[in-house]
Amino acid sequence: MERKTRILLVEDHPIFREGLHMALSFADTGFEVVAQARDVRQAVDFIHSHPDGVDVAILDYFLPDGNAGNVLDSLKSFSPRAKALVVTGDVDHPNVRKLAGTQGVAGVISKNVQSVELVQLITAIMKGERVGASGVPSQTDWVSETGLTQREVEIIHLFAQGKDVKEIADALFISPKTVYRHRENIFLKTGTTSTVELLRYAIKNGVL
C-alpha cells in the first residue's frame, strides 16, 4: 500500500485549522494530517520529536508567538526534505513575499483557496513544482525573461479565467486599485494596451 503524504498543519485559528484538516483527510486525497499546531512552539516540538515525520507543512504566516519563518528554520534543520506551503490572508505583506523566495518554501497562497484547489496544489508540490498565490504554478523562466513579477503572472491567469478587477482583488486579498496598478505595469512591460492583447501576448509567449 502506498504511503500517504504526511501533513503538518500550523494555524492559530481553530475553525480554519479544522476546516483544512477535514478537507485533507478524505480517503481519496492520499494525504494524512499527522499533527496540528496552533503556534510556533507546538510546531517546532513536533518537528524535533518527529524529524522524518513530515512531507508537507502547511503554515499560517502570522502566529501568536512568531511566524512561519520560525517553523521553517526547524524544518530546514530537522526535516530538510519536507516542503512548506504558506497559507495566509496577506500574500502581499513584504515579509510574506520575502519568505516566498526562500529555500524549502514551495509556495505562498491565499486563504481564499478552495479545498479542491488546495489538494491539487499539494499534489503539485509533491511532484517538485512551485505554486503561486492564486494556485498558478510558477512560471519562473517566463518571468525572468519578461521582467514580470510572479504576482503579475498570477493576475494574467486570473484575467484569462474571465475574472474582472473586483473578482481578482477579492481572490488575492488586495484592493481593486492595486489590481489596476498591476495591470498598468503589465501593459507597460508587455507592450500591450488591452486585456485582449495581453492574453494574446501571454499565449504566444507560453504563459497560458
ZIMONOR-V47830 format. One record per residue. N is the residue number from 1. PHI is phi in radians with two decimals (none if undefined). PSI is psi in radians with two decimals (none if undefined). Layout:
n-><N | N>
phi-><PHI | PHI>
psi-><PSI | PSI>
This chain:
n-><1 | 2 | 3 | 4 | 5 | 6 | 7 | 8 | 9 | 10 | 11 | 12 | 13 | 14 | 15 | 16 | 17 | 18 | 19 | 20 | 21 | 22 | 23 | 24 | 25 | 26 | 27 | 28 | 29 | 30 | 31 | 32 | 33 | 34 | 35 | 36 | 37 | 38 | 39 | 40 | 41 | 42 | 43 | 44 | 45 | 46 | 47 | 48 | 49 | 50 | 51 | 52 | 53 | 54 | 55 | 56 | 57 | 58 | 59 | 60 | 61 | 62 | 63 | 64 | 65 | 66 | 67 | 68 | 69 | 70 | 71 | 72 | 73 | 74 | 75 | 76 | 77 | 78 | 79 | 80 | 81 | 82 | 83 | 84 | 85 | 86 | 87 | 88 | 89 | 90 | 91 | 92 | 93 | 94 | 95 | 96 | 97 | 98 | 99 | 100 | 101 | 102 | 103 | 104 | 105 | 106 | 107 | 108 | 109 | 110 | 111 | 112 | 113 | 114 | 115 | 116 | 117 | 118 | 119 | 120 | 121 | 122 | 123 | 124 | 125 | 126 | 127 | 128 | 129 | 130 | 131 | 132 | 133 | 134 | 135 | 136 | 137 | 138 | 139 | 140 | 141 | 142 | 143 | 144 | 145 | 146 | 147 | 148 | 149 | 150 | 151 | 152 | 153 | 154 | 155 | 156 | 157 | 158 | 159 | 160 | 161 | 162 | 163 | 164 | 165 | 166 | 167 | 168 | 169 | 170 | 171 | 172 | 173 | 174 | 175 | 176 | 177 | 178 | 179 | 180 | 181 | 182 | 183 | 184 | 185 | 186 | 187 | 188 | 189 | 190 | 191 | 192 | 193 | 194 | 195 | 196 | 197 | 198 | 199 | 200 | 201 | 202 | 203 | 204 | 205 | 206 | 207 | 208>
phi-><none | -1.24 | -1.23 | -1.35 | -1.23 | -1.58 | -2.09 | -1.87 | -1.75 | -2.16 | -2.74 | -1.54 | -1.64 | -0.96 | -1.13 | -1.17 | -1.10 | -1.17 | -1.10 | -1.08 | -1.02 | -1.11 | -1.11 | -1.70 | -1.77 | -1.14 | -1.01 | -1.54 | -1.40 | 1.38 | -1.97 | -2.39 | -1.39 | -1.53 | -2.87 | -2.17 | -2.38 | -1.72 | -2.70 | -1.06 | -1.02 | -1.09 | -1.13 | -1.13 | -1.03 | -1.16 | -1.08 | -1.15 | -1.53 | -2.33 | -1.06 | -2.08 | -1.86 | -2.28 | -1.73 | -2.38 | -1.87 | -1.71 | -2.07 | -1.23 | -1.28 | -1.59 | -2.14 | -1.00 | -2.05 | 2.74 | -2.61 | -1.03 | -1.07 | -1.16 | -1.22 | -1.07 | -1.01 | -1.22 | -1.05 | -1.08 | -1.41 | -1.85 | -2.36 | -1.07 | -1.48 | -1.23 | -1.88 | -2.05 | -2.15 | -1.58 | -2.02 | -2.46 | -1.50 | -2.39 | -1.20 | -1.65 | -1.08 | -0.92 | -1.22 | -1.16 | -1.13 | -1.16 | -1.14 | -1.04 | -1.67 | -1.51 | -1.09 | 1.68 | -1.64 | -1.46 | 3.00 | -2.23 | -2.25 | -1.37 | -1.21 | -1.40 | -1.10 | -1.42 | -1.06 | -1.12 | -1.14 | -1.08 | -1.06 | -1.11 | -1.16 | -1.13 | -1.05 | -1.12 | -1.07 | -1.19 | -1.59 | 1.65 | -1.49 | -1.89 | -2.23 | -1.84 | -1.13 | -1.77 | 1.52 | -1.57 | -0.95 | -1.09 | -1.88 | -1.01 | -1.13 | -1.11 | -1.07 | -1.14 | -1.34 | -1.71 | 1.50 | -1.31 | -1.48 | -1.06 | -1.07 | -1.14 | -1.12 | -1.07 | -1.16 | -1.05 | -1.08 | -1.21 | -1.06 | -1.14 | -1.41 | 1.56 | -1.37 | -1.59 | -1.05 | -1.11 | -1.13 | -1.16 | -1.03 | -1.14 | -1.16 | -1.82 | 1.00 | -2.28 | -1.47 | -0.98 | -1.04 | -1.17 | -1.09 | -1.04 | -1.13 | -1.07 | -1.10 | -1.11 | -1.12 | -1.12 | -1.00 | -1.11 | -1.24 | -1.72 | 1.25 | -1.90 | -2.24 | -2.63 | -1.10 | -1.06 | -1.08 | -1.08 | -1.16 | -1.10 | -1.07 | -1.11 | -1.13 | -1.08 | -1.67 | 1.51 | -1.55 | -2.10>
psi-><2.30 | 2.35 | 2.44 | 2.71 | 2.15 | 2.21 | 2.36 | 2.15 | 2.19 | 1.83 | 2.30 | -0.22 | 1.95 | -0.74 | -0.79 | -0.69 | -0.77 | -0.61 | -0.75 | -0.76 | -0.82 | -0.75 | -0.54 | -0.05 | 0.03 | 2.52 | -0.58 | 0.06 | -0.43 | 0.24 | 2.70 | 2.08 | 1.85 | -0.32 | 2.66 | 2.49 | 2.49 | -0.16 | 3.10 | -0.77 | -0.84 | -0.72 | -0.80 | -0.70 | -0.75 | -0.77 | -0.74 | -0.64 | -0.22 | 1.15 | -0.39 | 0.50 | 0.07 | 2.31 | -0.72 | 2.27 | 2.13 | 2.00 | 2.21 | 2.47 | -0.85 | 2.02 | 2.74 | -0.57 | 0.41 | -2.51 | 3.14 | -0.51 | -0.60 | -0.68 | -0.69 | -0.63 | -0.74 | -0.66 | -0.77 | -0.65 | -0.71 | -0.48 | 1.13 | -0.35 | -0.24 | 2.58 | 2.60 | 2.39 | 2.03 | 2.19 | 2.02 | 2.74 | -0.05 | 1.30 | -0.28 | 0.00 | 2.33 | -0.71 | -0.59 | -0.81 | -0.60 | -0.72 | -0.52 | -0.46 | 0.11 | 2.76 | 2.39 | -0.28 | 1.97 | -0.23 | 2.84 | 2.15 | 2.80 | 2.62 | -0.10 | -0.02 | 2.48 | 2.69 | -0.66 | -0.72 | -0.67 | -0.74 | -0.76 | -0.69 | -0.76 | -0.68 | -0.75 | -0.72 | -0.71 | -0.28 | 0.03 | 0.12 | 2.79 | 2.64 | 2.71 | -3.10 | -0.44 | 0.19 | 0.20 | 2.19 | 2.45 | 2.39 | 1.11 | -0.83 | -0.77 | -0.72 | -0.80 | -0.55 | -0.58 | -0.31 | 0.03 | 2.58 | 2.87 | -0.67 | -0.70 | -0.65 | -0.72 | -0.71 | -0.66 | -0.77 | -0.69 | -0.66 | -0.69 | -0.44 | -0.01 | 0.16 | 2.51 | -3.12 | -0.78 | -0.74 | -0.67 | -0.75 | -0.76 | -0.71 | -0.58 | 0.07 | 0.76 | 2.99 | 2.69 | -0.62 | -0.69 | -0.67 | -0.78 | -0.72 | -0.75 | -0.73 | -0.73 | -0.70 | -0.68 | -0.80 | -0.77 | -0.77 | -0.54 | -0.13 | 0.45 | 2.87 | 0.01 | 2.85 | -0.68 | -0.83 | -0.71 | -0.78 | -0.64 | -0.74 | -0.79 | -0.71 | -0.77 | -0.60 | 0.12 | 0.19 | -0.31 | none>
